[in-house]
Amino acid sequence: MTIAIGTYCRFQDRNGADQGLNLQNFFAGESRSFGGASYTFANFGFSGSAVDATGANISAQLVFAVNQLILNTAKTAADGSWIVRVQTVWLDPVSLAETGQFVSETYAVLGYDHNNLRLGMRLGSPIDAITANIPRRVLSTSMVGSLPATGAIPLS
């Protein structure tokens, strides 16, 4: 069985404002419309998410060929704590027509690393349990019990 998978990435600031950087990785040289936005082709790979055994740490990576534009973008995204909304879709392997959405994920840009050939943009869980400014999950006392009001945590 042959399958094809495509990825749409939409970059937003911490408040959800679109940063004008929408990328797709399967229609070379073309812009595609998806979810009401236009996505430009970029040659990148997406690792997919990895979750630890407790479900607490979610990580993924976008991998790009390194150039000055992507270096500047990665630095701006990491310094600004941007959000990446990743939509993975199934494609017909012959026509590359979208046949369905596989998964929709939201990540925070945590940082990046690079060498002379590639740049890896590190993505992680967008959960912000304190300010709740990313729409995923907010920890509340009903979920985790009483939270300390000071930095002093008694050991008993």
C-alpha positions in Angstrom: 0.0 0.0 0.0 1.3 3.4 -1.0 0.4 6.5 1.0 1.4 10.2 0.7 1.3 12.7 3.6 1.5 16.5 3.3 2.0 19.1 6.0 0.6 22.6 6.4 2.3 24.9 9.0 0.8 28.2 10.1 2.9 30.5 12.4 1.2 32.8 14.9 2.4 34.9 17.8 1.6 34.0 21.4 -1.7 35.9 21.1 -2.8 33.9 18.0 -2.1 36.7 15.5 -1.1 35.4 12.1 2.6 36.1 11.3 2.1 35.8 7.5 4.2 32.7 7.4 2.1 29.8 6.1 4.0 26.9 4.6 3.2 23.6 2.9 5.7 20.9 1.9 4.1 18.9 -1.0 3.1 21.1 -3.9 6.5 22.4 -5.2 6.4 25.9 -6.6 2.7 26.4 -5.8 0.6 28.2 -3.2 -2.3 26.1 -1.8 -5.4 27.2 0.0 -6.3 25.3 3.2 -8.6 26.3 6.0 -9.1 29.8 4.6 -5.4 30.7 4.3 -2.8 30.6 1.6 0.2 28.3 2.1 3.5 28.8 0.2 5.7 25.8 -0.7 8.8 25.3 1.4 11.1 22.4 1.4 10.8 21.1 5.0 10.2 18.0 7.0 8.0 17.5 10.1 9.0 14.8 12.6 5.5 14.3 14.1 5.0 14.4 17.8 6.6 12.3 20.4 5.1 12.0 23.9 6.8 10.7 27.0 5.2 7.9 29.1 3.4 10.3 31.4 2.1 12.5 28.6 3.7 15.5 30.1 6.3 16.3 27.5 5.3 16.7 23.9 8.0 17.4 21.3 8.3 17.6 17.5 10.6 19.2 15.0 10.5 21.1 11.7 13.6 20.6 9.6 14.6 23.0 6.9 17.6 23.5 4.6 19.6 26.2 6.2 19.7 29.7 4.7 19.7 33.3 6.1 15.9 33.6 5.7 15.1 30.5 7.7 17.8 31.4 10.3 16.2 34.8 10.9 12.7 33.3 11.0 13.7 30.6 13.5 15.4 33.2 15.7 12.3 35.5 15.6 10.0 32.6 16.2 12.0 31.3 19.2 12.6 34.7 20.7 8.9 35.6 20.3 7.6 32.3 21.6 5.6 31.8 18.4 3.0 29.1 18.0 2.9 26.7 15.0 -0.4 25.1 14.0 0.5 21.9 12.1 -2.1 20.2 9.9 -1.1 16.8 8.5 -3.2 15.6 5.5 -3.5 12.3 3.6 -2.8 12.7 -0.1 -3.7 10.4 -3.1 -0.2 9.1 -4.0 -0.9 9.5 -7.8 -2.7 12.9 -8.0 -1.6 14.3 -4.7 -5.2 15.4 -4.1 -6.0 15.8 -0.4 -8.2 12.8 0.7 -8.5 13.7 4.4 -7.0 15.3 7.4 -4.8 13.0 9.5 -4.1 15.2 12.5 -4.1 18.8 13.7 -1.5 19.8 16.3 -0.5 23.0 18.0 3.1 23.6 19.2 5.1 26.4 20.8 8.5 27.2 19.2 11.0 26.4 21.9 14.3 27.0 20.0 16.4 25.9 17.1 19.7 24.3 16.2 21.6 24.3 13.0 24.7 23.3 11.2 25.9 24.2 7.7 23.2 22.1 6.0 20.1 22.0 8.1 18.1 23.8 10.7 15.9 22.1 13.2 13.1 24.1 14.8 12.3 22.5 18.2 8.6 22.4 19.0 7.0 21.6 22.3 3.8 21.6 24.2 1.9 24.9 24.1 0.4 24.4 27.5 0.7 27.5 29.7 -0.8 26.6 33.0 -0.3 30.1 34.4 -1.6 32.6 31.9 -3.8 30.4 29.8 -3.0 32.4 26.7 -2.6 29.4 24.4 -5.8 27.5 23.6 -5.0 24.0 24.7 -5.3 23.2 28.4 -5.2 25.2 31.6 -4.4 23.6 34.9 -6.9 24.4 37.6 -7.3 23.5 41.3 -10.1 21.1 40.4 -7.6 19.1 38.2 -4.5 19.2 40.4 -5.6 20.3 43.9 -4.3 23.3 45.8 -1.3 25.1 44.2 1.2 27.0 46.4 0.8 30.7 46.6 4.4 31.4 47.4 7.8 30.0 46.3 8.1 28.2 49.6 6.9 24.6 49.4 6.8 22.8 52.7 8.3 19.3 52.8 6.4 17.1 55.2 
